[in-house]
């Protein structure tokens, strides 16, 4: 049996543990509006949410106020739409009435791009 150098063993462990999520390139989500910051925890959440969506046919995105749930969910939806095509895709977004106007704005931006 061939012995792997420690670095290659570490890479193998990462691939086995994280699976396809290590292939994610945060720079691939490059179409955020110019006034939005691309935050790494949001990019990680997009990746995780998208993987959960594929695995479980849906997911819940919940966190405290102000962390960008609308931005994350919009990017997941866009990634899903790009992969499946608009004509084959239906997306259900459940949100509280207080953020309805914000969600409609984000969904309009999503459909325009």
GINOR-V182280 format. One record per residue. N is the residue number from 1. OMEGA is omega in whole degrees, -180 to 180 (none if undefined). Layout:
[[N,OMEGA] [N,OMEGA]]
//
This chain:
[[1,-179] [2,176] [3,179] [4,172] [5,-177] [6,-179] [7,180] [8,176] [9,178] [10,179] [11,178] [12,178] [13,179] [14,180] [15,-180] [16,-176] [17,-174] [18,178] [19,-175] [20,-176] [21,178] [22,178] [23,-174] [24,178] [25,-178] [26,179] [27,-180] [28,175] [29,-172] [30,-175] [31,172] [32,175] [33,-173] [34,-180] [35,178] [36,174] [37,175] [38,-176] [39,-174] [40,-179] [41,176] [42,178] [43,176] [44,180] [45,176] [46,-180] [47,180] [48,-180] [49,180] [50,178] [51,177] [52,178] [53,179] [54,-176] [55,-172] [56,-179] [57,178] [58,176] [59,175] [60,175] [61,-179] [62,178] [63,-179] [64,-178] [65,170] [66,-178] [67,174] [68,180] [69,-180] [70,179] [71,-179] [72,-178] [73,179] [74,179] [75,176] [76,180] [77,-179] [78,179] [79,179] [80,178] [81,180] [82,-179] [83,-172] [84,-177] [85,-177] [86,-176] [87,-179] [88,-170] [89,171] [90,-178] [91,175] [92,177] [93,178] [94,-178] [95,178] [96,-178] [97,-177] [98,-178] [99,-177] [100,-178] [101,179] [102,-179] [103,179] [104,178] [105,-179] [106,180] [107,176] [108,177] [109,180] [110,-177] [111,179] [112,-174] [113,none]]
//
